[in-house]
Amino acid sequence: MVTKKIAVLFSGSGTNLENLFIKLHRKVFNGVKIEIALSICNNEDAGGISKSLKYGVTPVVLKHKDFASRGDFDKKLVEVIKKADIDLCVLAGFMRILTPYFTKNVRAINIHPSLLPLFKGADAMHQSYAANVKKAGASVHFVNEELDGGEVIAQKSFMRTIDMSYEEYEANIHEIEYEILPNAVIGLLTNSNFVSKS
């Protein structure tokens, strides 16, 4: 059986990381076994560290503040990923803008809490909520040199109600993220027809 290895990069609580462990780790899809072989975090206080340990993967903690430049950090990041012989890198709440050195050397996807190309950047959920959009959701996209600008692989949306609180709005977006991110990984690693854009 073919095994495909993924690396998950995170910076915070690790909810998407844990969801990937639950739905993908050491499971078989279309004859392909998917393994989270590596997790990397740039924040030594991140809640996701304990989640990764819970599933038997000790995270590599690379503190970006320890590096002289963004480029130096990315070179180390690429080195760690290449050494682990990773098939796909998944950014799951990784709060770093990556340089072309990373994007040219690593095949990576990212989960983003808006319907791209709308509301790019770190504060997308608050921005879209404040903009009072009627339709909201999440996107999975390839990572390239442009911030949240790579080709969209999967999107899913929901209709916002007039009286929807921010907490309800956020919960809806997270629910979509937990569905479309693992599906995108499965699709890319098994070459199956997996995505819906709605």
Backbone bond lengths (Angstrom), bond angles and torsions (degrees), N, CA, C in turn:
res aa  C-N    CA-C-N  psi(-1)  N-CA   C-N-CA  omega(-1)  CA-C   N-CA-C  phi
1 M - - - 1.460 - - 1.525 110.59 -
2 V 1.319 115.13 140.79 1.469 120.95 178.45 1.527 109.04 -78.49
3 T 1.334 116.34 133.89 1.466 121.18 173.20 1.521 108.77 -112.10
4 K 1.323 115.98 129.42 1.466 121.34 176.48 1.520 108.05 -111.21
5 K 1.330 114.51 132.88 1.463 120.05 -174.89 1.527 111.25 -106.15
6 I 1.323 114.54 134.16 1.462 118.25 175.88 1.527 110.43 -117.83
7 A 1.332 114.21 153.72 1.462 121.98 170.93 1.516 106.65 -113.20
8 V 1.330 116.77 136.80 1.460 121.04 177.15 1.525 108.55 -114.59
9 L 1.325 116.09 125.97 1.466 122.27 179.48 1.520 108.61 -106.95
10 F 1.324 116.59 132.10 1.465 120.85 -177.37 1.521 110.15 -145.74
11 S 1.347 115.38 161.89 1.460 120.17 179.62 1.524 113.30 -127.05
12 G 1.339 116.85 -17.12 1.459 119.20 -170.78 1.512 114.83 -127.19
13 S 1.330 115.43 -129.43 1.470 122.00 -170.48 1.523 113.49 -67.80
14 G 1.328 117.74 -23.06 1.457 120.56 174.63 1.518 114.87 77.55
15 T 1.341 117.77 27.73 1.470 119.16 179.50 1.529 111.22 -67.90
16 N 1.322 117.18 -41.17 1.468 119.29 176.27 1.526 111.24 -68.71
17 L 1.323 116.68 -35.52 1.463 121.43 175.75 1.525 110.01 -59.23
18 E 1.332 117.01 -49.27 1.471 120.43 -178.95 1.528 110.90 -63.27
19 N 1.318 116.50 -39.90 1.464 120.37 178.08 1.530 110.98 -60.28
20 L 1.328 117.08 -38.58 1.470 120.93 177.55 1.530 111.03 -66.43
21 F 1.331 116.60 -39.94 1.470 119.60 175.89 1.532 110.52 -59.94
22 I 1.324 115.98 -46.75 1.469 120.72 -177.16 1.534 111.36 -64.07
23 K 1.316 116.16 -44.10 1.471 119.45 -171.50 1.526 114.81 -89.14
24 L 1.341 117.18 -24.10 1.469 119.04 -171.60 1.524 115.52 -120.05
25 H 1.318 117.56 -35.98 1.469 120.84 -165.10 1.528 112.39 -60.66
26 R 1.335 114.34 119.71 1.476 123.34 178.27 1.533 113.00 61.66
27 K 1.327 115.42 26.01 1.467 120.21 175.58 1.527 108.99 -105.63
28 V 1.336 115.68 158.16 1.468 121.71 -175.58 1.525 109.89 -110.15
29 F 1.330 115.93 131.03 1.463 123.00 178.34 1.523 108.34 -131.95
30 N 1.324 116.33 121.54 1.478 120.85 179.01 1.528 111.79 50.49
31 G 1.334 116.14 41.33 1.466 120.49 177.62 1.515 115.03 79.23
32 V 1.341 117.19 6.69 1.466 121.50 179.40 1.528 109.48 -116.40
33 K 1.333 115.81 124.70 1.465 120.52 176.28 1.530 108.06 -88.84
34 I 1.318 116.08 128.99 1.469 121.08 179.73 1.525 109.19 -105.93
35 E 1.314 114.96 131.56 1.467 120.45 -178.57 1.525 109.69 -129.21
36 I 1.327 116.41 131.15 1.470 119.72 170.41 1.523 105.85 -82.12
37 A 1.310 115.72 97.78 1.461 121.57 -173.44 1.524 112.60 -88.51
38 L 1.333 115.82 -15.76 1.467 119.76 -172.86 1.518 108.89 -153.26
39 S 1.324 115.98 136.29 1.467 119.86 167.70 1.525 107.06 -127.56
40 I 1.316 114.84 141.12 1.468 120.72 -176.81 1.520 108.75 -131.43
41 C 1.330 115.85 135.15 1.452 121.45 -179.88 1.531 109.66 -132.35
42 N 1.320 116.54 143.09 1.470 119.93 178.66 1.531 111.90 -101.93
43 N 1.337 116.52 7.15 1.459 120.63 -175.82 1.533 108.72 -132.27
44 E 1.318 116.50 111.65 1.475 120.72 -174.26 1.526 113.09 -66.40
45 D 1.339 117.63 -14.58 1.467 121.28 179.84 1.528 112.94 -101.49
46 A 1.312 117.55 8.10 1.463 121.26 -175.30 1.526 112.07 -65.66
47 G 1.328 115.76 136.46 1.456 121.05 177.78 1.514 113.20 -63.47
48 G 1.325 116.33 -25.24 1.463 120.79 -178.94 1.523 113.63 -66.61
49 I 1.320 117.30 -19.03 1.471 120.36 -179.65 1.531 110.37 -61.03
50 S 1.331 116.75 -46.86 1.472 119.92 -179.92 1.533 110.85 -67.13
51 K 1.330 116.66 -32.66 1.472 119.59 178.32 1.520 110.59 -65.73
52 S 1.323 116.69 -42.60 1.465 120.55 178.92 1.527 110.48 -64.11
53 L 1.333 116.83 -43.57 1.467 121.32 178.78 1.523 111.49 -60.71
54 K 1.336 115.91 -36.34 1.469 121.54 -179.97 1.530 111.90 -58.48
55 Y 1.339 115.31 -31.45 1.471 120.27 -179.10 1.534 112.50 -99.24
56 G 1.332 115.73 13.07 1.457 120.07 171.83 1.520 115.64 85.27
57 V 1.328 116.85 13.88 1.473 120.07 178.05 1.530 108.39 -116.49
58 T 1.332 115.51 114.05 1.467 120.10 179.08 1.527 109.32 -80.37
59 P 1.333 117.26 117.88 1.471 118.84 -176.49 1.528 112.59 -67.80
60 V 1.297 114.73 146.76 1.464 121.23 168.79 1.528 106.04 -86.48
61 V 1.327 116.75 118.29 1.465 120.18 179.55 1.528 108.34 -98.13
62 L 1.331 114.81 113.24 1.466 121.84 177.88 1.528 107.55 -115.12
63 K 1.316 116.57 101.40 1.469 119.24 -178.09 1.530 109.30 -79.33
64 H 1.327 116.10 116.91 1.469 118.86 -176.16 1.532 111.71 -61.67
65 K 1.329 116.68 -25.18 1.473 119.77 179.89 1.528 111.91 -68.07
66 D 1.326 116.75 -17.43 1.466 120.45 179.36 1.534 112.83 -80.47
67 F 1.325 116.31 -3.96 1.465 120.12 -176.36 1.531 110.13 -111.45
68 A 1.325 115.24 144.73 1.468 121.08 -174.78 1.529 112.06 -66.96
69 S 1.322 116.69 -29.97 1.465 119.34 -177.05 1.525 109.96 -147.40
70 R 1.318 114.67 165.17 1.463 121.27 175.93 1.533 110.19 -60.21
71 G 1.326 115.63 -38.23 1.461 121.07 179.58 1.520 112.50 -64.28
72 D 1.331 116.74 -40.98 1.475 121.07 178.47 1.526 110.89 -64.00
73 F 1.331 115.39 -41.54 1.462 120.07 178.15 1.533 110.01 -61.30
74 D 1.328 116.10 -46.18 1.468 120.00 -177.90 1.528 112.18 -65.56
75 K 1.319 116.77 -34.59 1.475 119.54 177.61 1.526 110.49 -62.76
76 K 1.334 116.42 -42.32 1.461 120.79 177.98 1.534 110.60 -66.07
77 L 1.318 115.70 -40.90 1.463 121.72 178.65 1.532 110.46 -59.45
78 V 1.309 116.47 -47.87 1.468 121.63 179.59 1.532 110.35 -62.89
79 E 1.329 116.04 -40.93 1.471 120.66 179.76 1.536 111.21 -59.76
80 V 1.336 116.49 -44.79 1.470 121.58 -179.59 1.532 110.37 -65.29
81 I 1.319 116.73 -42.23 1.473 121.34 -179.25 1.524 110.94 -66.83
82 K 1.334 116.41 -44.69 1.477 120.33 -179.64 1.529 111.47 -63.80
83 K 1.322 116.12 -39.41 1.460 120.96 -178.50 1.535 111.11 -61.83
84 A 1.337 116.28 -31.29 1.463 121.19 -178.18 1.528 112.70 -85.76
85 D 1.336 116.76 -1.64 1.470 121.18 176.41 1.537 111.53 56.52
86 I 1.320 113.87 55.77 1.468 122.28 -174.42 1.535 110.92 -86.51
87 D 1.327 116.10 139.64 1.463 121.51 177.83 1.526 112.90 -86.84
88 L 1.331 116.60 -31.85 1.469 120.81 -178.80 1.516 109.00 -152.92
89 C 1.319 115.33 136.68 1.453 122.05 178.23 1.540 107.94 -104.30
90 V 1.322 117.00 132.29 1.462 121.52 -177.89 1.528 109.38 -118.30
91 L 1.323 116.38 119.16 1.461 120.92 176.60 1.524 107.43 -89.98
92 A 1.321 116.48 116.40 1.465 122.05 -175.97 1.522 108.09 -124.93
93 G 1.327 115.40 79.86 1.466 119.39 -175.60 1.514 111.83 76.35
94 F 1.330 116.28 38.55 1.467 121.19 177.38 1.520 107.75 -93.96
95 M 1.331 116.33 107.36 1.461 121.09 -168.92 1.527 112.30 -90.83
96 R 1.322 115.16 59.92 1.460 121.32 176.77 1.524 109.11 -135.05
97 I 1.315 116.14 137.83 1.467 120.16 171.18 1.519 106.46 -84.71
98 L 1.320 116.23 122.39 1.467 121.36 -172.92 1.528 111.63 -93.11
99 T 1.312 115.22 146.38 1.465 121.17 -177.87 1.527 110.48 -84.97
100 P 1.348 116.98 165.23 1.464 120.09 175.89 1.530 113.01 -57.19
101 Y 1.330 118.20 -26.79 1.465 119.49 178.17 1.535 109.90 -59.77
102 F 1.330 116.39 -42.91 1.465 120.39 178.25 1.535 110.09 -67.71
103 T 1.324 116.35 -51.07 1.470 119.71 -172.33 1.527 112.73 -65.78
104 K 1.325 117.59 -26.53 1.470 120.74 178.61 1.536 112.63 -81.60
105 N 1.328 116.01 -20.65 1.471 120.18 -174.40 1.520 115.24 -107.15
106 V 1.317 117.13 -14.22 1.469 120.72 -174.97 1.529 109.96 -129.93
107 R 1.326 116.02 132.41 1.465 120.91 173.27 1.518 107.10 -83.54
108 A 1.326 116.87 114.30 1.458 120.22 -172.58 1.522 111.64 -138.68
109 I 1.344 113.76 148.98 1.461 120.93 172.56 1.520 108.76 -124.05
110 N 1.338 115.48 160.65 1.457 121.09 -176.96 1.525 109.30 -136.27
111 I 1.325 116.62 145.47 1.466 121.39 171.32 1.526 107.33 -97.98
112 H 1.351 115.93 134.65 1.466 120.12 -176.80 1.533 109.21 -134.13
113 P 1.343 117.98 132.51 1.460 120.85 -172.78 1.529 115.30 -84.13
114 S 1.331 116.67 48.40 1.466 120.76 172.22 1.523 108.44 -155.72
115 L 1.311 115.38 170.27 1.461 120.55 175.70 1.522 107.41 -88.35
116 L 1.313 115.96 88.31 1.465 120.66 -179.61 1.531 109.20 -58.39
117 P 1.351 117.51 146.65 1.480 128.21 11.62 1.529 115.72 -83.79
118 L 1.318 118.65 9.37 1.463 120.17 178.44 1.527 110.87 -76.49
119 F 1.312 115.88 142.94 1.473 123.51 169.94 1.530 112.96 57.25
120 K 1.311 114.79 68.23 1.465 120.13 175.34 1.525 109.53 -83.15
121 G 1.343 115.76 163.78 1.460 120.04 174.24 1.521 113.57 96.89
122 A 1.332 114.58 -179.29 1.467 122.21 -168.59 1.524 113.89 -71.70
123 D 1.323 117.69 -23.90 1.471 119.46 -173.49 1.528 111.63 -107.68
124 A 1.325 116.61 30.56 1.468 121.80 -171.08 1.527 113.07 -59.27
125 M 1.326 117.12 -41.09 1.462 118.92 -175.26 1.527 111.54 -66.50
126 H 1.328 116.36 -45.01 1.468 119.53 177.76 1.529 110.80 -63.77
127 Q 1.321 115.98 -40.31 1.463 119.73 -178.96 1.523 111.57 -63.26
128 S 1.331 116.18 -45.76 1.466 118.70 -177.88 1.532 110.84 -68.60
129 Y 1.327 117.28 -36.55 1.470 120.02 177.52 1.532 110.09 -64.36
130 A 1.325 116.33 -44.93 1.466 121.34 -179.26 1.527 111.88 -65.79
131 A 1.333 116.07 -29.19 1.468 120.57 -179.59 1.521 111.79 -76.67
132 N 1.337 116.35 -6.46 1.460 122.06 176.33 1.536 112.43 59.69
133 V 1.318 116.04 38.99 1.473 119.67 179.36 1.526 110.37 -64.84
134 K 1.329 115.68 146.47 1.475 119.85 179.72 1.526 110.88 -79.98
135 K 1.327 115.61 -28.17 1.466 121.48 -176.90 1.521 108.13 -124.80
136 A 1.320 116.77 130.08 1.471 120.82 -179.34 1.522 108.47 -137.09
137 G 1.337 115.35 172.61 1.458 117.95 179.78 1.510 111.55 169.50
138 A 1.324 115.35 -152.77 1.465 121.44 -177.92 1.522 109.57 -140.73
139 S 1.325 115.46 161.08 1.463 122.50 -178.03 1.516 110.27 -135.08
140 V 1.326 115.76 147.18 1.463 122.07 166.79 1.518 105.70 -111.96
141 H 1.335 116.32 131.09 1.465 119.04 -178.21 1.526 110.37 -141.19
142 F 1.330 114.88 156.62 1.459 119.55 172.43 1.516 109.02 -68.79
143 V 1.316 116.53 148.43 1.464 122.21 179.18 1.525 108.56 -91.16
144 N 1.335 115.83 125.56 1.466 120.13 173.78 1.527 108.95 -133.80
145 E 1.328 116.40 -167.41 1.471 120.63 -174.00 1.529 112.66 -65.73
146 E 1.326 117.12 -24.15 1.462 120.23 -177.11 1.522 110.07 -90.98
147 L 1.308 117.77 132.38 1.466 122.16 -179.21 1.522 110.47 -57.26
148 D 1.323 116.10 118.60 1.472 122.84 -179.77 1.527 111.76 52.86
149 G 1.331 115.66 33.68 1.462 120.23 -173.95 1.514 115.22 -112.51
150 G 1.342 118.75 -0.29 1.459 121.19 -178.65 1.520 112.13 -72.76
151 E 1.313 115.40 166.96 1.464 121.49 -178.87 1.528 111.06 -55.92
152 V 1.321 116.04 131.71 1.467 121.16 178.11 1.521 109.26 -76.18
153 I 1.327 115.62 129.42 1.465 122.39 -179.13 1.522 110.09 -96.79
154 A 1.326 116.30 -41.29 1.465 120.82 -177.61 1.525 109.74 -150.12
155 Q 1.321 114.61 144.91 1.463 121.00 174.88 1.524 108.11 -143.80
156 K 1.303 114.76 149.28 1.462 119.57 171.82 1.514 107.52 -145.78
157 S 1.317 116.23 144.86 1.460 119.87 -174.34 1.525 111.36 -129.73
158 F 1.333 114.90 168.34 1.463 122.25 171.91 1.522 107.42 -140.27
159 M 1.310 116.21 157.93 1.463 120.82 177.81 1.531 108.51 -91.21
160 R 1.287 114.40 130.36 1.459 120.22 -177.87 1.531 110.19 -83.79
161 T 1.309 116.41 135.16 1.468 119.63 176.03 1.523 109.67 -86.61
162 I 1.313 115.96 158.58 1.473 121.72 -174.77 1.532 111.26 -59.13
163 D 1.331 116.40 -40.97 1.466 119.62 -173.45 1.533 112.95 -99.48
164 M 1.331 117.89 18.29 1.471 120.70 -176.59 1.525 111.41 -67.64
165 S 1.325 116.05 125.45 1.469 120.50 177.91 1.532 109.48 -74.93
166 Y 1.326 115.32 164.51 1.467 118.92 178.20 1.529 110.41 -62.86
167 E 1.335 116.78 -36.84 1.472 120.73 -179.51 1.528 111.09 -63.47
168 E 1.327 116.60 -41.29 1.472 120.92 177.39 1.526 110.69 -66.61
169 Y 1.316 115.05 -41.11 1.465 122.24 179.60 1.538 110.21 -60.27
170 E 1.331 114.78 -48.25 1.466 121.52 179.62 1.529 110.73 -62.15
171 A 1.338 116.72 -43.47 1.462 120.81 -179.52 1.526 111.69 -61.82
172 N 1.330 116.67 -39.60 1.470 121.03 177.25 1.524 111.38 -62.56
173 I 1.328 116.40 -42.66 1.466 120.68 -179.56 1.526 110.02 -66.11
174 H 1.328 117.45 -43.82 1.471 120.10 179.07 1.528 111.20 -61.94
175 E 1.305 116.82 -39.95 1.468 120.80 179.27 1.539 110.33 -59.67
176 I 1.323 115.62 -41.43 1.472 120.61 177.71 1.529 110.08 -66.34
177 E 1.331 116.72 -43.71 1.475 120.31 178.41 1.523 111.04 -56.25
178 Y 1.340 116.23 -44.16 1.466 120.63 -177.11 1.524 112.15 -66.61
179 E 1.321 116.65 -19.55 1.466 120.79 177.23 1.527 111.86 -89.41
180 I 1.336 116.50 -50.66 1.472 118.39 -168.41 1.527 113.80 -80.96
181 L 1.349 118.51 -26.82 1.467 118.92 -179.47 1.525 111.98 -68.32
182 P 1.342 120.06 -51.56 1.472 117.94 177.06 1.524 112.84 -61.90
183 N 1.336 116.69 -37.11 1.472 119.57 178.27 1.524 111.77 -61.49
184 A 1.333 115.95 -38.92 1.471 120.20 179.02 1.523 110.70 -65.73
185 V 1.336 116.65 -42.04 1.472 120.60 178.63 1.530 109.65 -61.16
186 I 1.331 116.52 -47.03 1.472 120.79 179.23 1.521 110.20 -58.34
187 G 1.311 116.20 -46.99 1.459 120.28 -178.22 1.517 113.30 -61.54
188 L 1.320 115.97 -44.01 1.462 119.88 -178.72 1.524 112.36 -68.96
189 L 1.322 116.80 -36.07 1.470 119.88 -175.94 1.527 113.83 -86.86
190 T 1.327 116.81 -15.49 1.466 119.46 178.96 1.524 111.88 -115.39
191 N 1.354 115.88 0.77 1.475 121.40 -178.41 1.524 112.77 55.32
192 S 1.331 115.61 34.48 1.461 118.59 179.07 1.524 110.12 -99.22
193 N 1.320 114.12 162.21 1.465 119.78 179.45 1.520 107.61 -82.52
194 F 1.328 117.28 107.08 1.450 118.97 -164.06 1.516 115.50 -125.45
195 V 1.317 118.07 -19.81 1.463 117.77 -164.95 1.522 112.15 -102.48
196 S 1.310 112.97 153.08 1.459 118.92 170.58 1.510 106.16 -131.22
197 K 1.300 115.73 139.77 1.461 120.40 174.47 1.518 106.26 -113.85
198 S 1.292 115.51 110.84 1.467 118.93 -176.39 1.514 110.80 -134.75
